[in-house]
Amino acid sequence: MKLAREGQTPSMIGQILRDQYGIPLVKPIIGKSITQILKENGLAPKIPEDLDALLQKAKRMAKHLEKNRGDKRNIHNLQLLESKIHRLSEYYKREGVLPPDWKYEPLVGSFM
């Protein structure tokens, strides 16, 4: 709880527990994952960590494309990344992690 209040992500909390406190896995000890514990206490992130990482990567790629409009390889990789974001968001909507009206606005159309 303390680490989450400091702004650490669930995966970083797991690494800190492993490296500094010698706790290899939380789930066998407590019976719940770190994310489940954070949800119960209202400290879980609103967007899942893996989806958030993909969104940040898409922003970085779009920023690169603003400066380098002719980078065809990056445009294609951004298309692939946005497809992955769409698939993952559909999964999280189906599982009830994201609200059903959550939508990602694609960035790749502005660079074509």
Secondary structure, DSSP 8 states (H G I E B T S, - for coil): -HHHHTT--HHHHHHHHHHHH--S-SHHHHSS-HHHHHHHTT-S-SS-HHHHHHHHHHHHHHHHHHH-TT-HHHHHHHHHHHHHHHHHHHHHHHHTSS-TT-----SGGGG-
